[in-house]
Amino acid sequence: MKIKRVVVIFCCAFAFKLIVSCISPCPEKLGYAYRHSSLHVDGLNNSGSEPVLAQDNVPKKAFGIRLTFLLEELAVSDDALPSLFSVTYADECGPDFETTSIDTIVSFRVYTLTKFDATHDSDSDVSDYFRLRSYETTYEPISKFVDDSDRFLYFNFSEDTKVIDVFLLTPPESNGTYNFKIDIEFSDGRILSAITNPIVLN
């Protein structure tokens, strides 16, 4: 008799929890908040099946830049405790753990530090010549990344780093040695800058 009563109580509790989940906001999630603390850049060679770090020479139609952001952990919320009634029945609530950036990118600029072509001397903005790969595997302007960064593909994303690849789809007119400066401005007013090593594009 006691076992039957326990089973009835358990079923009622589960049914109540299920009903509440349909009409109530999702439960609190574990959270990891971070900030982009530093930036490092490397040249890429995209002539193969996957982009690799560039050596001394890269075909100018295959050049890219890898941006590696170091992430700084700011806060972790552990208000949500494990429960027998986890959110397995409420997929619309999403994962129990979320990562959140407190600073968003508001400006993403690429500058050539050597003369690039007839209209772009040293220190010119050549951001429009670079593209990012979206989840649809198409290449789109950097400006769209600033407007909607969630649509774009991160090469790697962990609690410590975030990596973004950009590709030069309008190569320079002449073969030669080039290097580039990246300026990333965030919503909190900070600007992270980095310069690629000189690379021969041919």
Secondary structure as UniProt FT lines:
FT   HELIX           2..23
FT   STRAND          30..45
FT   STRAND          52..53
FT   STRAND          57..58
FT   HELIX           60..62
FT   STRAND          63..77
FT   HELIX           87..89
FT   HELIX           91..93
FT   STRAND          97..101
FT   STRAND          105..112
FT   TURN            118..119
FT   TURN            122..123
FT   STRAND          124..125
FT   HELIX           127..129
FT   STRAND          130..134
FT   TURN            135..136
FT   STRAND          139..141
FT   HELIX           142..147
FT   HELIX           149..151
FT   STRAND          156..157
FT   STRAND          161..168
FT   STRAND          176..178
FT   STRAND          180..186
FT   TURN            187..188
FT   STRAND          191..195
FT   STRAND          199..201
//
